[in-house]
Amino acid sequence: MLVLLPPSEGKAAGGEGAPLDMAALSLPGLGAAREAVLDELIALCSGDEEKARETLGIGVGLRAEVAKNAALRTAGTRPAAEIYTGVLYDALGLTTLDAAARERADRSLLVFSGLWGAVRPGDAIPSYRCSMGVKLPGLGALGAYWREPMARVLPEVAASGLVLDLRSAAYATAWKPKGEVAGRTATVRVLQSKIVDGVEKRSVVSHFNKATKGRMVRDLLTAGRVPEGPAELVEALRTLGYTVEAEAPARAGRPWAVDVVVAEL
């Protein structure tokens, strides 16, 4: 099973680990692309601060993020599992998993990133600010930039099992599973169910979406469930107590669309 996650907008402060070692990161086939993005980001943030903030889409109150990016080569690192924070990662609780579940997480989770392309939970990285929607001066839109290197590397990483795609739209632009890989991919939407005047109403609510996805992955990891494909995923989630609605796609080579329906967190 390969689980594709978005990063968090906010990130924990940098750690006390050794400075970034690009050669030690997972998915070494992304190495050259990572170096190019890192060089561009550092150059941008080492120059005009206003231009850097505008490019990164951050306000004056977050100017410290610019200085942080400028020092990425020498900043302390910590595992990606500790860098990413927020609703999804609070619910996932990577650092509180038992040893067996943590091993499964290290083996199956990929966190997508505008800067790194994608990293494993155990990869040592510094805290940074660079979303997939950023357009760097020399590389353009990062979502488009990452497509070619991702298309080369990720089909092999996906191996022959389930691809569980929990990414937000911006990060899904960097890699779209195709062909045989797409056929064993499941994209998940979380719907909140409410009864209004005796009628059920369903809606997508960001907080429910993120928290439920994080809890769902944690439950799969903790239970040791490794579904082989989308149909097995649906069965596993129902066994774990989730309300799931899904249908096989009408044509082969298309991802499954899976809805998880929740009434409350």
C-alpha positions as CSV (number, residue, x, y, z in Angstrom):
1,M,0.0,0.0,0.0
2,L,1.2,3.5,-0.9
3,V,-0.5,6.4,0.8
4,L,-0.2,9.8,-0.8
5,L,-0.6,12.7,1.7
6,P,-0.5,16.5,1.4
7,P,1.9,18.4,3.6
8,S,0.8,20.9,6.2
9,E,0.9,24.6,5.5
10,G,2.3,25.3,8.9
11,K,5.3,23.3,10.1
12,A,7.2,22.7,13.3
13,A,10.3,24.6,14.0
14,G,13.6,23.3,12.8
15,G,15.2,20.5,14.8
16,E,18.7,20.0,16.2
17,G,19.6,17.3,13.7
18,A,22.5,17.5,11.3
19,P,22.0,19.9,8.3
20,L,20.2,18.6,5.2
21,D,21.8,15.7,3.4
22,M,20.0,15.5,0.1
23,A,21.6,12.2,-0.8
24,A,20.1,10.6,2.2
25,L,16.4,11.4,1.3
26,S,14.1,8.7,0.1
27,L,13.3,8.5,-3.7
28,P,16.8,9.4,-4.9
29,G,15.5,9.6,-8.4
30,L,14.0,13.0,-7.4
31,G,17.5,14.2,-6.3
32,A,18.3,16.5,-9.3
33,A,14.9,18.1,-9.3
34,R,15.1,18.7,-5.5
35,E,18.5,20.4,-5.9
36,A,17.1,22.7,-8.6
37,V,14.1,23.7,-6.5
38,L,16.2,24.2,-3.4
39,D,18.7,26.4,-5.2
40,E,15.9,28.5,-6.7
41,L,14.1,28.9,-3.3
42,I,17.3,29.9,-1.5
43,A,18.3,32.4,-4.1
44,L,14.8,33.9,-4.1
45,C,14.7,34.2,-0.3
46,S,18.3,35.5,-0.1
47,G,17.3,38.6,-2.2
48,D,14.5,41.0,-2.1
49,E,12.2,40.1,0.8
50,E,9.1,41.7,-0.6
51,K,9.5,39.8,-3.9
52,A,10.1,36.6,-1.9
53,R,7.0,37.1,0.2
54,E,4.9,37.8,-2.9
55,T,6.2,34.8,-4.7
56,L,5.6,32.5,-1.7
57,G,2.2,34.1,-1.0
58,I,2.9,35.1,2.6
59,G,2.2,38.3,4.5
60,V,4.4,40.7,6.3
61,G,3.7,38.9,9.6
62,L,5.5,35.8,8.2
63,R,8.6,37.5,7.0
64,A,10.6,35.1,9.2
65,E,9.7,32.3,6.8
66,V,11.8,34.0,4.1
67,A,14.9,34.1,6.3
68,K,14.2,30.5,7.2
69,N,14.2,29.5,3.6
70,A,17.4,31.3,2.9
71,A,19.2,29.2,5.5
72,L,17.9,25.8,4.4
73,R,21.3,24.4,3.6
74,T,22.6,24.9,7.1
75,A,19.4,24.6,9.2
76,G,18.9,21.8,11.7
77,T,16.7,19.0,10.6
78,R,14.2,16.6,12.1
79,P,12.1,13.7,10.7
80,A,9.4,14.7,8.3
81,A,6.9,13.0,10.7
82,E,7.8,15.8,13.2
83,I,7.9,18.7,10.7
84,Y,4.4,18.4,9.4
85,T,1.7,19.6,11.8
86,G,-2.0,20.6,11.6
87,V,-5.3,18.8,11.7
88,L,-4.5,15.8,9.5
89,Y,-1.2,15.1,11.1
90,D,-2.6,15.6,14.6
91,A,-5.2,13.0,13.9
92,L,-2.6,10.7,12.3
93,G,-0.2,11.1,15.2
94,L,2.8,9.5,13.6
95,T,5.1,10.1,16.6
96,T,2.7,8.2,18.9
97,L,2.3,5.1,16.8
98,D,3.7,1.8,18.2
99,A,6.8,0.4,16.7
100,A,5.1,-1.9,14.3
101,A,2.6,0.7,13.0
102,R,5.5,3.3,12.7
103,E,7.4,0.8,10.6
104,R,4.4,0.4,8.3
105,A,4.0,4.2,8.1
106,D,7.7,4.6,7.1
107,R,7.2,2.0,4.4
108,S,3.9,3.2,3.0
109,L,3.4,6.9,3.5
110,L,4.6,9.6,1.0
111,V,4.1,13.3,1.9
112,F,4.0,15.5,-1.2
113,S,5.9,18.8,-1.1
114,G,6.5,21.8,-3.4
115,L,10.2,21.7,-2.3
116,W,11.0,18.0,-2.0
117,G,8.6,16.5,-4.4
118,A,7.7,13.8,-1.9
119,V,9.4,12.5,1.3
120,R,9.0,9.6,3.6
121,P,8.1,10.2,7.3
122,G,11.6,9.3,8.4
123,D,13.4,11.6,6.0
124,A,15.4,14.3,7.9
125,I,14.4,17.8,6.5
126,P,14.5,21.3,7.8
127,S,11.4,23.4,8.4
128,Y,10.5,25.4,5.2
129,R,7.8,27.3,3.4
130,C,7.1,26.5,-0.2
131,S,3.7,25.2,-1.4
132,M,3.0,23.3,-4.6
133,G,1.2,26.4,-5.9
134,V,4.3,28.6,-5.9
135,K,5.8,29.8,-9.2
136,L,9.6,30.1,-8.8
137,P,11.3,32.6,-11.1
138,G,13.5,30.1,-12.9
139,L,11.3,27.0,-12.7
140,G,7.7,28.2,-13.0
141,A,4.7,26.5,-11.3
142,L,6.0,23.7,-9.1
143,G,2.9,21.5,-9.7
144,A,3.9,21.4,-13.4
145,Y,7.6,21.2,-12.7
146,W,7.3,18.1,-10.7
147,R,5.3,16.1,-13.2
148,E,8.1,14.7,-15.3
149,P,10.4,13.6,-12.4
150,M,7.4,12.2,-10.5
151,A,6.2,10.3,-13.6
152,R,9.6,8.6,-13.8
153,V,9.9,7.7,-10.2
154,L,6.5,7.0,-8.6
155,P,5.2,4.2,-10.8
156,E,8.0,2.0,-9.5
157,V,7.4,3.2,-5.9
158,A,3.7,2.3,-6.3
159,A,4.8,-1.3,-6.9
160,S,1.8,-3.6,-7.4
161,G,-0.5,-2.7,-4.4
162,L,-3.1,-0.1,-3.5
163,V,-2.4,3.6,-4.1
164,L,-4.5,5.5,-1.5
165,D,-4.6,9.1,-2.7
166,L,-5.5,11.6,0.1
167,R,-3.9,14.6,-1.5
168,S,-5.5,18.0,-1.9
169,A,-6.0,19.3,-5.4
170,A,-2.9,21.4,-5.5
171,Y,-0.6,18.5,-4.7
172,A,-2.5,16.1,-7.0
173,T,-1.3,18.1,-9.9
174,A,2.3,16.9,-9.4
175,W,1.5,13.3,-10.2
176,K,-1.6,11.6,-11.7
177,P,-1.5,7.8,-11.6
178,K,-2.1,6.4,-15.1
179,G,-2.9,3.1,-16.7
180,E,-2.6,0.0,-14.5
181,V,-1.5,2.1,-11.5
182,A,-4.6,4.3,-11.8
183,G,-6.8,1.1,-11.8
184,R,-5.6,0.3,-8.3
185,T,-5.8,3.8,-7.0
186,A,-8.5,5.1,-4.7
187,T,-9.2,8.8,-4.1
188,V,-11.1,9.5,-0.9
189,R,-13.6,12.3,-0.2
190,V,-14.9,12.9,3.3
191,L,-18.5,14.1,3.6
192,Q,-20.2,15.4,6.7
193,S,-23.7,14.2,7.1
194,K,-26.3,16.4,8.9
195,I,-30.0,16.1,9.3
196,V,-31.7,19.4,8.5
197,D,-35.5,19.5,8.8
198,G,-35.6,15.8,8.7
199,V,-33.6,15.6,5.5
200,E,-30.0,14.4,5.2
201,K,-27.6,17.0,3.9
202,R,-24.0,16.2,2.9
203,S,-21.1,18.6,2.5
204,V,-17.4,18.7,2.3
205,V,-16.0,20.4,5.4
206,S,-12.2,21.0,5.5
207,H,-11.7,20.2,9.2
208,F,-13.8,17.0,9.0
209,N,-11.9,16.1,5.7
210,K,-8.4,16.5,7.2
211,A,-9.1,14.9,10.6
212,T,-11.0,11.9,9.2
213,K,-8.2,11.2,6.6
214,G,-5.6,11.3,9.4
215,R,-7.6,9.1,11.7
216,M,-8.4,6.7,8.8
217,V,-4.7,6.2,8.0
218,R,-3.8,5.8,11.6
219,D,-6.5,3.1,12.0
220,L,-5.2,1.2,9.0
221,L,-1.6,1.3,10.2
222,T,-2.5,0.4,13.8
223,A,-4.7,-2.5,12.7
224,G,-2.0,-3.7,10.3
225,R,-4.5,-3.6,7.4
226,V,-2.7,-3.5,4.0
227,P,-5.4,-3.6,1.4
228,E,-4.3,-4.9,-2.0
229,G,-6.6,-2.8,-4.0
230,P,-9.6,-0.3,-3.8
231,A,-12.2,-3.0,-3.2
232,E,-10.1,-4.4,-0.3
233,L,-9.7,-0.9,1.1
234,V,-13.5,-0.4,1.2
235,E,-13.9,-3.7,3.0
236,A,-11.1,-2.8,5.5
237,L,-12.6,0.6,6.3
238,R,-16.0,-0.8,6.9
239,T,-14.5,-3.4,9.2
240,L,-12.8,-0.6,11.1
241,G,-16.2,1.1,11.6
242,Y,-16.3,3.7,8.8
243,T,-19.3,4.4,6.6
244,V,-18.1,4.0,3.1
245,E,-19.7,4.4,-0.3
246,A,-17.9,3.4,-3.5
247,E,-18.4,2.0,-6.9
248,A,-15.9,0.5,-9.3
249,P,-15.1,2.9,-12.2
250,A,-17.0,2.2,-15.4
251,R,-13.8,1.8,-17.4
252,A,-10.5,0.0,-16.6
253,G,-7.5,2.2,-15.8
254,R,-9.5,4.8,-13.8
255,P,-9.2,5.4,-10.1
256,W,-12.0,4.4,-7.7
257,A,-13.8,7.3,-6.0
258,V,-14.5,6.5,-2.4
259,D,-16.7,8.5,-0.1
260,V,-16.3,8.3,3.7
261,V,-19.4,9.7,5.4
262,V,-19.1,11.1,9.0
263,A,-21.6,12.7,11.3
264,E,-19.1,14.1,13.8
265,L,-15.4,14.0,14.6
